[in-house]
């Protein structure tokens, strides 16, 4: 789902959607909308995690034990695992020889194969400059929850409206999100 679709759904929920060149005629909402999308977007990414991987480019295998320093990806949220693969992308059956300190990983130069970091990442931060065509990095079920959180946040500042309906719907939908990342197979009547 793209950013514009999330914004349209949100504005339709709070009855502020304008079908024209501008999504809404409310200047205050228009000015704040991208920022109001970002906060729950980042929160949902910590619940419904975004998978990524990074290959540490290594020149060659060394002859002695020396732990060479590499930077971890800047969007790293949590490490899932680190595997070693051969040139055919097959996982080798050896133990990885590395250690991590702060935002650096140190890999033993004598280690054979390429080190692949499988991790969960933070999504891109949405700012006022983010294009409406930006494709959100969340799974579709999490994208469908997002407009309710945004609607609640927009209406919190308006004392004449009851934002709690949107907040309750957001909380309810949030509790039903499936945070598993492994694919499961459902087998019918056997």
Helices and strands as residue ranges (DSSP letters): H 3-13, H 27-47, E 50-56, E 67-71, E 76-85, E 98-101, E 104-108, E 114-121, H 140-156, H 164-175
